[in-house]
């Protein structure tokens, strides 16, 4: 009876769910309580279940769900809750992935760090992309593999046991105490890992963190397919997909936009593609620079996901280390990079640089000719031999229209890889995919990166390819229209609030093609001490954002994305995108992202109201 109540309630929820549950790819910060992030959505959802309340208006007001389709993904959380309820366990013990291999890698990662043995048992087959040799050699994971007849045939094992099964229905199997982790694979949808027993509770946050940083949750579209199969108690429906045709259109668009000739790679998210880049480069270094130390050079205040992921990769490999790069404010990227590369060259180590141009959130562009000179300079090791040239990994999410890698351009020489978050301008905020391209000197590296994107099963989904195929042809026009609105708003603010510091590209840089549609606003402050002035400024940030989202609720949103099709997004990087950045490097300023489709005059009116209230 309890299970039937759950099924009936789920049916009603699916009939009444808000459209945002399926379409939104950036979380709303106005209904997000970070201290309760992992629990609040389900706590409130369970209250509705107990009251049998499934009104659409009530579902719409539920707090942001902590579930990484870049954070706010209610359908995925509801799916996990349903499976947990049927098993009579807490929902945090159920975690879904868009990838089929990443839940296995999540367990292996924790067992590596905890020095625990792992047995991977399976009945039919492991994920298609599973590569034991690479996982052991490049990732450092240790495990045994055994094919068995059924879950009851699990042998005694001194360590943790993973049982992998291929399913065509949403499985609610009885739990075997000899199995620590059930991983159910669902073709074309992803996977679900069920963590069995209180003794494995410490794995929950670790597995969630892998999904947060190196992969994504099952996408909203695929989760809806899974939920419908669960409530109908039916086999999973085969989805009609023009995947190959859409993929070819996307690859063609990326080549045209970037003016590159090699094959682009498209991942399920920006961090998915970045993870493939990092692991592919480590793999290449192991094979072609055997035994040499690997140094990932990372800006101190860059996007928290990049910062965190890089350090997580280094934590699993004693030969990999992170080197901080100061890039913003009083620190010049080129000067900092020169110092760092000279030091690494002397050590005869392998330098991999991850950098954003323009920087986020200060929207700064380094001297590009000086940058080119620093990247291509021949350096010497301490023994006098030629040092290994760096690979420059460029995050150009803010300006995806710039052809950095094209023949004759800044990054055509040396070794350079460029990537962008597809959740921004490429898709207009309609999906989370990300992509990367390489210049002509990185053909071998791109092949290695492709292998690791496949191994992690983090390639873009059918739906993501369809969205990108639809949106990318108009991307450059949308970039141009959004820039025009942003320039007009920046000029207006400069005139009406001249004491504010605005970080945005110069008119000269814009003429060279740097036309971002995001700027940061350092509001004027007052007080007798540094602490008083900082406190006042932070309060003023929130006052501005709250005024905008309440006066223009149809367009102004308190969320972290950029490149959206319409409206205006506001955020404070220090409390959103820089979540894992060291406190001293965080930016407590307002970041504003505009689109080409918005009521700019209304935004000017409300900003004037804000200025009048200071």
N, C-alpha and C positions, 0 to 999 in steps of 0.2 A: 504493500500500500504506500509506504514512504517513497519508494522509487517512482510509483505512478504519479504521486503528488509533484515530485520534482519534474517529471516529464511534462505534466500538464502545465506547470508554471512556466517552464522553458518555452513551450509552444506559445503561450500568451505573451511572454517577453519578446520573442522573435517577431510576433505579429505587431508589436507596439514599439519596437526599439527605435531610438532616434536615428536619423540619417547620419549624424556625426559618427555613430558607432562603426559605420561601414566606411565612411569617407575621410574622416579627419586623420591626418598624419602628424599633427603637432599638438602637444598637450596644452590645455588651458591652465595657466598659472593662478587664475583667480579662484579656481576650485581645487587647488592642489596644496595639501599640507605636507611638506617634506618629512616632518617627524613621524607622520602616520602613513607615509607613502605606500608601504607594502601591505597595509592592512585595511585602510579606511574604505576603499571601494567595496571590498567584499563584506566588511562589517555592515555597511549601510545596505548593500544588496540583500544580505541575509534578513535584515529587518523587514524589507519589502516582501521577501519570500514568506516569512512567518506571518505577515499580515495579508498575504495573497494580494498584494498591491502591484499591479503592472501597468499603471497609467503612464502614457508616453511622457506627459509633462513632468512626472516624478522621476522617471528614468533619466530624463534630460538633465536633472539637477544633481545626479550622483557625482561624487568627487572623482577627480582624475584617477584612472586605474594605473597602478605601477606595473607596467608590462611592456617590454620593449619591442613595439613596432615604432620605436623611438619614444617610448614611455606610455602614452595614453591609449590603451587598447582594451576597452571594456569587453568585447566579444571573447577575446582570448581568456580573460579572467573568468568570465561566466562559464566558458568551456571547462576550464580547470576545476572550478567550483562544482560543476555538475558531476564530473568524473569522481571527484573526491567524495561528494555526498553519497554516491552510489556505493563506493567502497567503505563508507563510514570512517573516513580519515579527514584530517584538516586539508584545506585546499592548497596550502603552501607546499604540500608534499607532491603536488602534481604540477609539472612545468612543461609547456609545449614549445616547440621550435619549428621554424620554417624549414630548417635543415634536418636531414636524417642522420648526419654523422656528428654534428656538434654536441648533442647530449652525451654521446660516448666520450668525446674529447673533453667534455666538462668534468666527467668523473675521473678520467685519466689524469687531467691536470691536477686535481686535488690530491689524488693518490701519489703523484710524483712529488708534490711538495710535502706530503705527509709520510713519504717513504712506505707506502702500503702496496701490497700485491693486488693485481687485478686479473680476474678471469672473465673473458667475454664469451658467453655461451649463446648459441643460436640454433634454431631449428631448420630453417630453409636457407636463408642467405643473409649475409651482412649487407649494409648499404652498398650500392653499386660503386661508389667512389672511395670506399674504404681501402686504404693503402698502408698495410702494417709496416712495411719497410720504411716509408717516409715518416710515419708517426714515431717510430723508434729512433731514427737517425736525426731527423730535423727538430722534432718537437721534444725529444728526450723521454718519451713515454715508454713504460715497461708493462707488458701484459702477456697473457696466454690466451689462445683462442681454441674453442672446442665446439664441434657440432654435436648436438644431442637430439634425441627423438621427441622429447617434450620437456616441459618445465619441471616435471617430477624427477627427471633423470639427472638433475644437477649433482655433480660429485662433491664430496667434502673438499673444502678449499680454505687455505690459510690466507685470507684477504677478503676483498670485496668482489661480489659476483654480479655481473651485468647479464641480463637475459634479453636478447633481441628477437623480436618476432615481427613478421610481415602480416598486416591485417587489411581486410577489405570492409570491416565494420568497426565501429568505435568500441574497442574492447573494454570490458569491465571484468577482467579475469580475477579469479580467487588468488589471493596472495600466498606465495610459498615462503616460509620463514628462511629457507636457504638461499633466497634470491634477494639481493640488496637493492637492485635497480631494474625495474621492468622498462624496456624501451620498445614502444610499439611504433612501427613504421607504417605510414600511410602514403601510398603512391600519389605523387603530384600535390600533396598537401603539406607534408612535413612529418613530425613525430611528436610523441608524448612520452616523457619520462616520469615514472611513478617511483618515488623514493619510499622504500619499505622499511618501517620500523624506526623507533625513537633513536636507536643506536646510530642511525645515519642522518640525524637531524642537522648536523654540522655541514652537510653537503648542500643544503637547500640554498643558502645565500651564495655559495660558490657557483652552483649551477646557474642561478639567476644572473650572476655577474657575467658569466660567459655569454649568456644570451644578450645581456645588456651591452657588452663591449665587442664581442667577436662575431655576433650573429644577430638574428631578430626572432621574435615570436612568430608563430604561424600567422600569416597575414589575415586581416579582417575578412577578406573575400573567401579564403580557404577555411577559416574557422567557421564561417557561416555554413559552408558545405558540411563540415564535420558535425556541427550542432543539429542541422536538419536531419542528417543520417541517424544521430543519436535519438532524437525525439520520435523518429519514424521506425526506429529499430530495423533499419534497412542497410543494405550494402551502400558503399560510397558511390555517388553518381560520377560517371566519367564526364569531365568538363569539355565542352567544345572549345577548342583553342586553335588559333592561327599562330602558334608560338614561332615556328620557324620563319614564316613570312614577316611577322612583327619584328623578330630579332634582326633579320637582315635589314629591315628599314631603319631600325635603331642604330645598328653599326654603321650604316651608310650616313645617317645624320651626324653621328659623332665624328666620323672622318671628315665630313664637310665642314662642320663647325670648328674643329681643331686643326684642320689642314694637315693631318697626319696620314701616313700610308699603311702603317701596320694595323693588325687586327685589334680593335678595342676589346676590353673586358667589361662586363656589366654584372655587378653584384647586387645582392638583396638590400644593401644599405651602403652608405658611405664608409662606415666602420667595417663592414664585411669586406669591401674592396681594399681598404687600408690594411686589414689583417692579412689578406692574401699577398699584398705587396711586401709586407714585413717578412712573412714566412718564406716567400719566394726568394727574397734577397738573402736571407740567412742560408737557405738551401744552396743558392749559387755561391755564396762565400765559402761554405763548407767544401764545395767541390773544386773551386778555382783559386781559393786563397786559404788552403788547408791550415788549420791551427792558429790563424791570425785572429786577434781580438776584433769584435764587431762593435762599432759605436753608432748608435742612433742619436743624431743631434736634433733636439726637440725644443721649440720655443717654450719658455717658462709659463707664458700666459695664454697659450693656444687653447683651442676647444678642449674641454675637460676629457672628452672621450678619447681624443688623440693622445693626450698626456697619460691618461690612465692605461690605455691599451698598450702603449709603448713600454711602460714600466712592468706591466703584467707579462709581456713577452720576455723581457729581460730577466724577470724573476725565475723563469723556467729554464734558462740557459746560462751557465756560468761564463760562457764566452761572449755574452752580449751585455752591453752596458748603455745607459742613457747619459748623454751629455747635455746640460742645459744651454740654451741659446737665448740671450737677451736681445729682443727685437723691437720693443716699443718705447715710446716716450723719449727719455734721454739716451736710450741705447739704440745704436744704429745697427741694423741687421748685417750689413756688409762688414763693418768693423768687427763685430762680435764673431762673425763667421770666419773671418781671416784668422783671428786669434785661435779659435777652436780648431780649425783645419791645420794650422801650423803645428799645434800640439799633437794632434792625432797622427800627422805625418811622421813626426819625430818618433812616435811609438810604433810605427809601421803597422798601424791598425787600419781597418776598413771603415771609411766614413759614409754613412747614409744620412742625408739631411731631410727632415720633414719640415716644411715651412709653408705659411699662408701668404699669398699676395693677391689682393691687399690683406694686411693683417686684420685680425678680428679680436676685439671690437674697435680698435683705433683707426682702422681703414687707412693704414699707411703703406706706401709703395717705396721700396728702396731704390737707390740709384741703380738702374738696370745694367748699364754698361760696366759699372764697378762690380756689380754682382757677377756678371759674366766673366770678368777678369779674375775674380777670386776663385770661381768654380773651375776655371780651366788652367790655372797656374800650376806649373810642374813643381812639386815640392820634393824634398829629400828626407829620407829616414835618417835616424841618428848614425847609421853606418855609411851614409852617403849614397845609397841606392835610391832610385825613383820611387816615391810613395804612390800608393794606389789612388787614382783619381776618385773623387766623391761621386755618388749618385744623388742627384737632386730630386726629391719627391715633392712636387708642388701641389698643395691644396688650393685650387683656384675657384672654389665654390662661389666666392663673392663676384668674380668676373669670369664666368665660364665661356664667354664669347671671345676672349683674347686668345690668339693663336701663338702661344708661347713657344711651341715645339716645331712650328712650321719652318721650312727651309729658309735660311737667312735671318730667322728671328733669334731672340735672346737665348733660348734653350735648345737650339738646333745642334749646337756642338756639345761636346762632353756627353755625359750620360744623364738623361732626365726623363722622369715619368710624371705625368700630370693626372690628377684625379679630381672629381667633383661629386658632391652629394646631389643625387638626382631628385631628392625630395624638395630641392629648392627650384631654381629656374627650369631645369630640364623637364620636370613633370608639372610645374606650377603648383607644387604642394600636394599632388594627388596620389603619390606613392613614395616609398622610401628608397628606391634603388639608387646605386651609385655606379660610376664608371671610371675607367682609367685608360690612358693611351701612353705610348712611349715614343721617343724620337728614334731616328734611324740607328742609333748606336745601342739601343736597348733590346734588340730583337731576342737575344738569348735570355735576358732577364724577363721579358714579357712571357716567354714560353714557360719559365719556372713559376711565375705568378699565376698563370692560367692553371697549372697543375694543382696549385694549392687552393685556388678558388674552387676547383672541382672537388678536391679532397674534402674540403669543408662543406661541400654541398651548399654553398652560399651564392650561387648564381641567381640572377633575377628570376622571379616567378613569371608564369605565363601572363598574369594580369599586369605585372609591372612592365613587361615588354610591350603589352598593348597600350598602356598609358603613355609610355615614352614615345612609341611610334606615332601616337596621336598628337603629343604636345611638342616634341623637339623641333619639328619643322618651323614652328612659330617662335622659338625661343629667343632668337636675336632681336626680333621686333619687340617682344615683351620686355627684354632687357633695356632697350632704347626708350620705350615709353615710360617704364618705371623710373629710369634715371632722370628723365625730364621732370617728373613730379617731385623727385627727391631734391634735385637742384633748386627747384622753385621753393620748396618748403625750407630748405637750408638757408636760402637767401632771405626768406621772410623772417625766420627766427633770428638770423644775424642782425637784421634791421630792428626788430622789435625787442630783442633781449641781447644787446651787444656784449654784455658782461659774461654771457655763457660761452664756454669753449666748445666749439663744434669740431669733431674729427670727421673730415670728409676729403675726398680727392680734390685737387686743384683743378681749375679750368684747363690748365695746360695738360695735366694728366688725362683729363677727359677727352681732349682732342687726340690723344695717343691711343684711345680706345678703352681706357679705364673708366667704365661707367657703371659703378655699383649703385644699388638703390637702397643702401643701408648706411646710416651714419650714427655716430655716438654723440651724446649730448652730456657735457659736464656742466651741470647747472651751477649758478652762482650760489655762494653760501655766506654764512655769517656766524659769529661766535668769538669768544675770547681765547679759546684754546683749540689746538688741532682736533681734539676729540669732539668738542662742541661743534666745530665746523663740519666735521665728517658726519656726525649724527644728524645735523640739520639738512645736509645735502641728501643723505639717504632718505630722510622723511620727505623731502621735496620730490625725489624721484617717484616715490609711491603716490604722492599727491597728484603729480602730472599724469601718471598712467591711469589712476583711478578716475580722474576727471575725463580723460579721453574715452575710456571703455564704457563709462556710464552715459556720457553725452552723445556718443556715436556708437551705440552697441552693435549696429548692423555692419559696421566696417572696422572699427578699432578693436583689436583683440590683445589680450595680455598673454602672449605665447612666444615661443622662441624661434620660429621658422623665418623664412626669407624666400623671396622669389615667388610668392603666392600669386594666384591669378587676379585677386581683387582685395581691396581693403588695405589696412595698415596694422602692422604688428609691433608691439612694444615689449621690451623685456629689460632686465637688469642682469648682464652677463655673470656677475659674481654669484648670483643666486639661481642661475639656470645653466647656461652652457659651460661655465667654468666650475662646475660642482666639485670636481676632484683636484682642481688647481690649488697650489699652496696659497694660503691666506694672503700673504704679502704680495702675491702676483695677481690677485683678483681685481676686477674692474667694477667698482660700485658706481656705475654711470648708467644712463638710460641709452638703450640701443633701439633705434627705430628703423623698421623695414617697410618701405612703401611699394605699392604695385602701380601699374599703369592704368588701373581701373578703380578709381576711388574719387570721393568728393573732396578734393583738395581744399576748396574754399571753406567748407565746413570745418575741416581740421584747423585751418588758420584761425577761424573764429573762436574755436574752443581753446586754442593755444593762447590767443589774446586774453581770454577769460582767465586762464592760468596766470599769465604775467600780471594781470591786474590784482590777483589775489596773493602775490608774493609779499 
